[in-house]
Amino acid sequence: MKAQASRPTKYWHRLEDGRVACDLCPRCCKLHEGQAGLCFVRVCQHGEIRFTTWGRSSGFCVDPIEKKPLFHFLCGTPVLSFGTAGCNLACRFCQNWHISKARQDDVLADRADPQTIARAARDLGCRSVAFTYNDPIVFHEYAIEVADACHELDIRTVAVSSGYVNPRPRAEFYDHMDAVNVDLKAFTERFYHRICSGSLAPVLDTLKYVRHETDVWLEVTTLLIPGENDSEAEITGMAGWVFENLGPEVPWHFSAFHPAWRLSDRPPTPVSTLRRARHIARDEGMRHVYTGNVRDPDGESTWCHECGGLLIGRDGYRITRWNLTDDARCVHCTELVAGIFEREPGDWGRRFEPVRLAEWRQATR
């Protein structure tokens, strides 16, 4: 596919030595003319930072909202998911490395303007559009334009992000989002530096910002890697921080690692490790803690923190029980459940359906 022209951005400044600094994320890449940042998609052209993947995607599909994962947001409904290329971290365990580390045209097989995406979501029966597969921070401008088009059609927007972003672009970005799942990858600077080529502190700052300064629905995911971030001490410390700084109602997902990319020599995470982490987090006061990437109906289901009754039964993204009232209360004890729920859950289940947007593009010509 022929490359499209780059688009201007606004989060950058010129340096005295002639380089241009990108101000989008804490990496603050300082670039000479023609150079690209670590993300590959923000480049120095004509003395400014420009963005090269507007309107181009690595693919679209309709899948369950629970796959993001979001367990307290529009349960059971389908979401139109897509990503672009590039990422501002370099996680050695990346499950989507062929997208996040792609050099643009390698994976950008579909294209769509924001209005086309919004119409496709509406026509496909999706209640939301998700920016995922690679971090939407690196396609900041495009994601915001898509979000605006979606909101005009009453389609909500979801970000799946590492939270690695500077304060000014962060505020603009989350002003356009309805929900986010942020990866809290570990709880040590050593892990972020050695495994992700990043830093923990900005992620913690983003988590606190989203939770306390916005109306965006927040859930958190931690991928547990054997021998790297799965010790009892680290999980306990992380759980204490989450409880104190984000509060007990934020849903937290502990997901299993599967060997990938530059950590392909590591073993997968045992289910027992996920269950231990869930137990620790609940002991620290977290109310809604889940296990992911494994078959574990108990750990996938939502339980009432007040009476212990089953609220939402889940089995592999499929909802098996629904014990919430119309106003999102436990049917057993009437305790209010935090989240954004509709009166009844959707019935999308486990389905995964790839979508090409050519039909909607042609309809607008």
Buried (B, 14 or more C-beta within 10 A) or exposed (E): EEEEEBBEBEBBEEEEEEBBBBBBBBBEBBBEEEEBBBBBBBBBBEEBBBBBBBBBBBBBBBBBBBBBBBBBBBBBBBBBBBBBBBBBBBBBBBBBBBBBBBEBBEBBEBBBBBBBBBBBBBEBEBBBBBBBBBBBBBBBBBBBBBBBBBBEEEBBBBBBBBBBBBEEBBEBBBEBBBBBBBBBBBBBEEBBEEBBBBBBEBBBBBBEBBBEEBEBBBBBBBBBBBEBBBEEEBBBBBBBBBBEEBBBBBBBBBBBBBEBBEBEEBEBBBBEBBBBBBEBBBEBBBBBBBBBBBEBEEBBBBBBBBEEEBBBBBBBBBBEBBBBEEEBBBEBEEBEBBBBBBEEBBEBBEEEEEBEBEEBBEEEE
